[in-house]
Amino acid sequence: MTASTQASTDDKMAHRILVVEDDATTAAYIVKGLTEEGYTVDHAVNGRDGLFHASSGDYAAIVLDRMLPGMDGLAVLGAVRAAGVATPVLILSARGAVEDRVGGLTAGADDYLTKPFAFAELLARLKVLIRRGGTATAVETKLSCANLEMDLLARRVRRDDVSIDLQPREFRLLEYLLRHKEQVVTRTMLLEGVWDYHFDPGTNVIDVHVSRLRKKVDEGFTPILLHTVRGAGYRLGLPG
C-alpha cells in the first residue's frame, strides 16, 4: 500500500456515517457497502433513535429514510436542523415525484435519492456531501423579513419588538414562508412542506391558516408582508 493510499484509507476511517433505515434488508445492504468502503457506520432502526444519534453532530453524513416508525424522516430532519446540526443529510425514499423531492430538500436535506437505488450512486452522492461538509455553515436559527423576525430556537416571533403568539401550525407555516421570502409558494408546496400531505385534501385548510396568520403578523403593522398572488399562491415579502 502506498503512502497516498494509506492516507486515503485513514481519511475514510475518520468519517462516521449514520444510517437511519427501518427496512432490515436495505439497511444491511447500505451498512455492508459503506463498511467495505472503509467508513464507520452507525445504524438506527426508527426515527427517535435516529434523532438521538444525529443530534450529536458527530457524523460526516446521514442517510435518512423518509418513512420511519415512531417519527418520520422529515420530522427527524426538522428537529436536527432546528437544533443547529449542519451534518449533510441524504434522504432515501420510495416517493420520487417532483413535489416529494422538493419537499425533502425544502425541509433541510442536502440530497434526495429514490428507491430502488444503486449503491454506487449512493456512495458517489455521499462522497460529494462529505467533501462539502467540511465547509458547511451553521444552519440558520433566526429568520426575518423587513421588521418581522422569527427565532427558531426560542420559538418566538416578533414584529417591531411586539411579540406575536402563534399556534404550532401557524409557526410552521410562517417559518416555511420566511424560508421562501419574496418567492411565490403554491398550495402544493404548502401542503407538502407544512402539512406533509402528498395529495390535496380538497379543503380550505391553507386559506384558513393563511388568513389567521395574516391577521397576526400584518394587522396593525406596516408594510403589509403576506400577499395573495391570484391564481398562483402566496408570497411573503415587501409590496410590489
ABEGO torsion letter per residue (X at the ends): XBAAAAAAAAAAAABBBBBBBABAAAAAAAAAAAAAAGBBBBBBABAAAAAAAAAAGABABBBBBABBBGBBAAAAAAAAAAAGBABBBBBBBABABAAAAAAAAAAGBABBBBOBBBAAAAAAAAAAAAAAAAABBBBBABBBBEABBBBAAAGBBBBGGBBBBBBAAAAAAAAAAAAABGBBBBAAAAAAAAAGBABBAGBAAAAAAAAAAAAAAABGBOBBABBBBBGAEBBBEBBX
